[in-house]
Amino acid sequence: MCKEQESSWIDQAVLKVMEKMEWVSEKSKNKIPYTTVNGIHDDRSKGSELAGDNGINWWCNGFWGGMMWQMYHKTGKERYMEIARISEEKLDQCFEDYYGLHHDVGFMYLPTAVADYRLTGNPESRKRGLHAANLLAGRFNPIGRFIRAWNDKTGCSDDTRGWAIIDCLFNIPLLYWASEETKDPRFKQIAMLHADTVMDHFVRGDGSVRHIVEFDPFTGERVRDYGGQGYETGSSWTRGQAWGLYGFLMSFYHTGKQEYLDTAKKIAHYFIAAIPEDGIIPVDFRQPKEPAWCDDTAAAIAACGLIEIGRRAGELEQDMYCKAAEKLLKALYEHHCDFTEENDSILQKGTGSYHSLEHEFPIIYGDYFFMEALFKLKGQDFFLW
């Protein structure tokens, strides 16, 4: 496994993260942040003010709670538990509304309700987690053996009934947990069937991954793939690579199926080989040299996955994964972090999509995974996936 690290920069980074969380948790306690506006956290919990899935149903709405649970696990301070539960309780509105929920309920409820239940045994949290798991299982297409991404969108010409995405590897741990909790194998079976489909149709021979694959929802046959949030079809969206390498590791963690670990390593090898000399990760490994947009979130997620792979790798190969993770995190720490009180977020250069109008801005899951990865290096993380 990756050995507990004692490098001074890691200790400094952990201390600065904890100091920042001490004050920003109170400042943003009643919010569910996604990004910042003029340095101040926005609030996606205002569901009535934000249409569709951009408000209380926003897919990132679990990460703030996840940060609070990581801090509670590390410090034992009940204040972090109290703040985490504000998010968890606000998300009940999603169940009541129903229509705005989607394939990303794993992202929403694993870091909130399920984390709460695992750490405190809260029975209401267990109920929330199982409710979300049933909703996710209900999106499974049995003929194509995949979990459908997204919902029908008003005014959109795309027919997404047969779409699956690499990101969903991070949602299926909710199903693994549900099987572990209820002893009902159906949830795990659905998760593994989806993971097998992703392994067969998303991962290319060189270890790069596709973002979106379309299947015929009536026959299950693969139709085509899309570039999605990357540069173009056939390119290599870096956050997708990170979802893949960490996601398959999690499926291995929950099932013990060796092919999942082998696939995680395959994607990791591609990622490691593509890391630029300065350690700053672009939005797409195959994007044009200019504009040289980067995505801190891809680096932080990949670092978490690489550390977990390193923990399970043989003694002769673990350093490859662990040193790559340290390189990514050190580059973020030295170049893209803001620990001042002028900005509520830590990482400053996340990018949601290559072709979006906005690039290199704070994104909450970048902060979450940066925190998780640093705590992993110290052997102090809470594995909530």
HUHU-V498427 format. One line per field, one symbol per residue. burial: # if it has 24 or more other C-alpha atoms within 12 Angstrom, else .. A space follows every 10 residues. Layout:
BEGIN
burial: ???
END
This chain:
BEGIN
burial: ###.#....# ..##..##.# ##.##..### ######.... #######... .######### ########## ####.....# ########## ##.##....# ########## #########. ....###### ########## ##.####### #........# ########## #########. ......#### ########## ###...#### #######..# .#..###### ##.####### ########## #####....# ########## ##.##...## #######... ..######## ########## ###.....## ########## ###..####. ..######## ####....## ########## #########. #####
END
